[in-house]
Amino acid sequence: MQPPQIITRPRPRLTWWLGSGLVFLLMAGFVIFQFNPSDYHFYPRCMLYVTTGIYCPGCGSQRALYYLAHGHLATALRCNALLILSLPFLAFTFARYSLRWVANKPLPPFIIRTGWIKLLVGVLILFTILRNISCSPFIYLAPP
């Protein structure tokens, strides 16, 4: 008599989720590539800037992505340096997790230590303060 076989269920691949996410990213990339946020007014505006005139850490991100998509790195850095400098780290993290997922290996837990969170919050606050100072050299951190 043979022992019963162990029934294992394959891990759900969520291909529909990834496919719809990829379609959304391609559509958003197409819109950002085709329509300059400085010229077209259907893009959402920053409510902090509209109400107070203070640049938040995200102000200029749409224009930065537009200029980066067109290969103008210096202009993209001028629009939002923090976003452009963080993109290589985000791409590396995304690629690492994606490759492990495609290889059907277990994903490492996504744990962020509190020290890194405090550092990120500090960098965001410092970037916000520095880009709102209206004298040289800090004026180069504010979007044009």
trRosetta pair geometry for C-beta under 8 A, 3 or more apart (Angstrom, degrees):
i j d omega theta_ij theta_ji phi_ij phi_ji
10 13 7.8 -11 136 -35 113 92
11 104 7.2 155 43 -146 130 89
14 17 4.1 -25 173 31 102 122
14 18 6.0 103 116 -18 86 91
15 18 5.8 -56 -145 43 36 107
15 19 5.8 39 155 -23 68 110
16 19 5.6 -54 -141 39 29 114
16 20 6.2 25 160 -15 65 106
17 20 6.2 -57 -146 39 26 104
17 21 6.3 26 153 -17 62 110
18 21 5.6 -56 -145 39 31 113
18 22 6.2 33 156 -21 66 106
19 22 5.7 -54 -146 35 29 110
19 23 6.4 29 154 -18 64 105
20 23 5.6 -49 -145 36 35 113
20 24 6.3 38 153 -20 64 104
21 24 5.6 -53 -148 36 32 112
21 25 6.4 30 154 -17 65 106
22 25 5.7 -53 -146 38 32 110
22 26 6.3 32 155 -18 65 106
23 26 5.8 -55 -147 38 30 111
23 27 6.3 29 155 -18 64 106
24 27 5.8 -57 -147 38 30 109
24 28 6.2 26 156 -15 66 108
25 28 5.7 -54 -142 40 31 109
25 29 6.0 33 156 -19 65 108
26 29 5.6 -54 -143 39 29 112
26 30 6.3 34 154 -23 63 104
27 30 5.6 -51 -148 32 31 113
27 31 6.5 29 154 -17 64 103
28 31 5.8 -53 -149 36 33 109
28 32 6.3 27 155 -13 66 108
29 32 5.8 -56 -142 42 31 107
29 33 5.9 31 157 -21 66 110
29 69 7.0 160 -164 -112 85 138
30 33 5.7 -57 -143 38 27 110
30 34 6.0 13 163 -10 65 114
31 34 6.2 -63 -139 42 25 101
31 35 5.8 -28 -179 28 65 113
32 35 7.2 -74 -119 56 17 75
32 37 7.7 -11 -135 -42 75 101
32 62 6.7 -140 -124 -161 106 78
32 65 5.3 -34 -179 116 146 114
32 66 5.4 -134 176 -82 84 73
32 69 6.1 133 117 -12 102 154
33 66 7.3 167 -99 -133 28 65
33 69 4.7 -120 -99 147 82 147
33 70 7.4 144 -144 -59 72 79
35 39 7.3 -133 -175 73 70 100
35 40 4.5 -21 178 12 113 153
35 42 7.8 -13 149 47 155 108
35 43 8.0 176 116 -46 117 106
36 39 4.4 59 77 16 106 107
36 40 6.5 132 69 5 55 91
36 63 7.6 40 -171 -121 75 79
36 66 5.7 110 -126 179 58 153
37 40 6.6 -70 -120 57 29 83
37 43 4.7 -8 -132 1 97 164
37 62 4.2 99 -65 121 161 119
37 63 5.0 -114 59 -69 121 72
37 66 5.8 -154 2 -27 95 145
38 63 6.0 60 -44 -107 94 119
40 43 6.6 96 99 -13 89 95
43 62 5.5 111 -166 180 148 170
45 49 7.1 -112 167 70 91 108
45 50 5.4 81 128 -56 123 124
46 49 4.1 60 88 16 114 109
46 50 6.4 171 89 -15 58 86
46 55 7.8 55 99 -138 163 51
46 56 5.8 -165 -165 24 135 115
46 58 6.7 164 -104 88 120 97
46 59 5.1 -46 -31 -94 164 88
47 50 5.5 -53 -139 39 34 113
47 51 6.0 18 166 -8 68 112
48 51 6.5 -67 -143 45 23 97
48 52 5.8 -34 179 34 63 112
48 54 5.7 -64 153 74 102 92
48 55 8.0 93 105 -155 113 11
48 56 4.6 90 59 -46 147 117
48 59 7.8 -104 72 -57 108 113
49 52 7.1 -77 -119 59 18 72
49 53 6.4 42 -161 -124 57 19
49 54 6.5 -127 -96 68 55 42
49 55 6.0 32 -93 -97 110 47
49 56 6.8 -108 -40 -2 90 88
49 59 5.6 102 -52 -104 138 132
54 128 7.7 39 163 -178 107 100
54 132 5.6 -6 -146 -110 79 141
55 59 4.2 -113 -155 47 84 151
55 60 7.5 11 -155 -12 121 107
55 128 7.1 -169 97 -145 74 67
55 131 5.1 -86 87 119 133 116
55 132 5.6 -171 37 -77 91 85
55 142 5.5 -177 -21 -129 162 86
55 143 6.8 167 -129 11 134 92
56 59 5.2 123 49 -26 66 96
56 128 6.3 -19 -148 -118 40 112
57 80 8.0 89 169 -152 55 109
57 82 6.0 -52 -166 69 98 156
57 124 4.9 -53 -60 -152 157 87
57 127 5.4 68 -112 95 99 123
57 128 5.4 -68 -55 -68 82 92
58 61 4.9 -39 -171 -19 71 131
58 80 7.3 5 -160 -130 30 146
58 83 7.5 79 -127 -64 56 123
59 80 7.1 171 88 -89 47 110
59 131 7.9 174 61 128 116 144
59 142 7.9 -15 101 -153 127 66
59 143 5.6 -126 134 -4 93 128
60 63 5.3 -60 -160 49 63 110
60 64 5.6 70 140 -31 83 104
60 79 3.9 -175 174 172 110 76
60 80 4.1 165 97 -50 102 94
60 83 8.0 -165 97 14 85 132
60 142 7.9 156 -40 175 143 41
60 143 3.1 -173 -83 -82 124 128
61 64 5.4 -54 -143 35 31 114
61 65 6.4 29 158 -17 66 104
61 79 7.5 161 -75 134 16 108
61 80 4.9 -5 -82 4 55 169
61 83 5.1 130 -120 -63 91 164
62 65 5.9 -54 -149 37 30 108
62 66 6.4 34 150 -21 63 106
63 66 5.4 -51 -147 35 36 116
63 67 6.3 28 157 -13 68 105
63 76 7.9 -173 124 -119 68 58
63 79 4.4 -150 96 -141 104 147
63 80 7.6 129 66 -8 84 100
63 143 6.4 108 53 -154 138 127
64 67 6.1 -57 -146 41 29 104
64 68 6.1 29 155 -19 64 111
64 76 4.5 89 -160 -161 70 74
64 77 7.6 97 -136 -57 108 17
64 79 3.8 -163 -69 87 80 121
64 80 4.1 -87 -36 36 150 97
64 83 5.5 119 96 74 154 130
64 84 5.7 -124 179 -52 126 103
64 143 8.0 -103 -46 -110 95 108
65 68 5.6 -54 -140 40 31 113
65 69 6.2 35 157 -23 64 105
65 76 7.4 96 -58 -136 17 113
65 83 7.6 -69 -54 137 84 140
66 69 5.9 -57 -152 33 26 110
66 70 6.7 9 154 -4 61 110
67 70 5.8 -64 -148 46 35 103
67 72 4.2 -73 -175 72 94 109
67 73 7.8 169 133 -74 99 15
67 75 4.3 -124 -164 99 152 109
67 76 4.1 -166 90 -67 108 79
67 79 6.3 150 20 -5 134 137
68 71 7.7 59 -174 -66 30 16
68 72 7.2 -95 -72 62 28 62
68 73 6.7 58 -114 -102 72 56
68 76 4.1 78 -58 -110 83 157
68 84 6.4 -178 -79 -114 133 104
68 87 7.9 140 -163 -35 162 170
72 75 4.1 -2 140 34 119 117
72 76 6.0 139 97 -24 74 88
73 76 5.5 -57 -145 38 32 113
73 77 6.3 33 156 -19 66 104
73 84 7.4 130 -158 -169 74 141
74 77 5.8 -52 -149 36 30 111
74 78 6.5 33 150 -21 62 106
75 78 5.4 -52 -149 34 35 115
75 79 6.6 37 152 -22 66 101
76 79 5.7 -52 -150 31 34 111
76 80 7.5 -47 173 48 63 70
76 84 5.1 123 132 -91 104 139
77 80 7.9 -106 -152 73 24 33
77 81 4.9 40 -168 -103 73 79
77 84 5.2 -105 -90 62 63 156
77 85 7.8 68 -122 -44 93 88
78 81 7.5 38 -75 -58 15 89
78 140 6.6 -79 -130 -170 81 78
78 143 7.5 100 133 -132 71 48
78 144 6.0 21 139 -28 118 108
79 143 4.9 31 -149 -124 59 94
79 144 6.9 -65 -90 16 68 85
80 83 4.2 28 121 19 119 116
80 84 6.4 140 93 -15 71 90
80 143 6.6 -10 -56 -78 75 102
81 84 5.9 -63 -146 42 33 107
81 85 5.9 24 162 -14 70 113
81 141 6.3 -73 16 -129 124 74
82 85 6.1 -60 -141 42 25 105
82 86 6.2 18 160 -16 62 114
82 123 7.5 146 -134 147 122 107
82 124 7.7 102 -169 -105 158 61
82 127 5.1 31 -64 -145 141 159
83 86 6.0 -67 -148 39 26 106
83 87 6.8 45 154 -44 63 95
84 87 5.9 -34 -156 1 33 119
85 88 7.7 -46 -177 20 39 99
86 89 5.6 -59 -165 43 57 113
86 90 5.9 55 143 -21 83 108
87 90 5.6 -58 -142 41 34 110
87 91 6.0 35 160 -21 69 107
88 91 5.7 -55 -143 38 31 111
88 92 6.3 32 157 -21 65 105
89 92 5.8 -54 -148 35 30 111
89 93 6.4 27 156 -16 64 107
90 93 5.9 -56 -146 38 31 109
90 94 6.2 29 156 -17 65 109
91 94 5.8 -55 -144 40 29 110
91 95 6.1 29 157 -19 65 109
92 95 5.9 -56 -144 38 27 109
92 96 6.3 29 156 -22 63 107
93 96 5.8 -54 -147 33 29 112
93 97 6.5 19 159 -9 63 108
94 97 6.2 -62 -149 42 28 104
94 98 5.9 26 157 -19 66 114
95 98 5.7 -57 -139 40 29 111
95 99 6.1 28 163 -20 66 107
96 99 6.2 -56 -146 35 24 107
96 100 6.7 19 157 -12 60 108
97 100 5.9 -59 -150 39 32 109
97 101 6.2 31 154 -21 67 110
97 107 6.1 37 -148 -139 87 112
97 110 7.9 8 -96 -79 137 110
98 101 5.6 -58 -146 38 31 112
98 102 6.2 29 157 -18 67 106
99 102 5.8 -51 -141 37 31 109
99 103 6.2 24 159 -12 64 111
100 103 5.9 -60 -144 44 29 107
100 105 4.6 -84 -164 69 80 109
100 106 7.6 -40 167 84 116 28
100 107 5.6 126 111 -102 128 64
100 108 7.4 -27 156 -4 176 81
101 104 7.6 31 175 -77 33 31
101 105 7.7 -86 -67 51 20 69
101 107 6.2 13 -75 -74 84 110
107 110 7.9 -16 147 -38 113 88
112 116 5.3 -112 -175 78 89 126
112 117 5.8 100 131 -55 117 94
113 116 5.1 94 63 6 79 100
113 117 7.3 -146 100 -4 43 87
114 117 5.4 -52 -148 37 41 113
114 118 6.2 43 153 -20 70 103
115 118 5.8 -53 -148 37 30 111
115 119 6.4 32 152 -19 64 106
116 119 5.5 -51 -146 36 34 114
116 120 6.3 36 154 -20 65 104
117 120 5.7 -53 -148 36 31 111
117 121 6.4 30 154 -16 65 105
118 121 5.8 -54 -145 39 31 109
118 122 6.2 33 154 -20 64 108
119 122 5.6 -56 -147 38 30 113
119 123 6.3 30 155 -19 65 105
120 123 5.8 -53 -146 36 30 110
120 124 6.4 30 155 -18 64 106
121 124 5.7 -54 -148 37 31 112
121 125 6.3 29 155 -17 65 106
122 125 5.8 -55 -145 38 30 108
122 126 6.1 27 157 -16 66 109
123 126 5.8 -56 -142 41 29 109
123 127 6.0 31 157 -21 65 109
124 127 5.8 -54 -143 37 27 111
124 128 6.3 29 156 -20 62 107
125 128 5.7 -55 -149 35 30 112
125 129 6.4 27 155 -17 65 106
126 129 5.8 -55 -146 37 31 109
126 130 6.1 24 159 -14 67 110
127 130 6.0 -58 -140 41 27 106
127 131 6.1 18 165 -14 65 112
127 141 7.1 -157 -163 -175 73 134
128 131 6.4 -61 -141 39 23 102
128 132 6.6 11 161 -10 59 114
129 132 6.3 -75 -156 40 27 103
129 133 7.1 35 151 -34 64 99
130 133 5.9 -44 -155 12 39 114
130 138 5.2 -138 178 -135 75 113
130 141 5.5 40 119 47 96 169
131 138 6.7 -161 -104 177 26 92
131 141 3.7 -118 -101 120 83 111
131 142 4.9 138 -180 -72 86 65
132 142 7.1 104 -85 -85 36 113
133 138 4.0 22 75 100 106 160
133 139 7.8 -100 97 -57 68 57
134 138 7.5 -76 -58 88 11 109
134 139 6.3 53 -152 -88 46 96
134 142 7.9 8 -100 -18 67 153
135 138 6.2 48 68 39 57 104
135 139 6.8 -125 109 -36 8 101
136 139 5.8 -42 -87 16 53 110
136 140 7.8 51 -137 -18 68 96
137 140 5.8 -29 174 16 73 117
138 141 5.6 -41 -169 20 61 114
138 142 7.6 58 142 -19 73 95
139 142 5.9 -49 -161 28 48 112
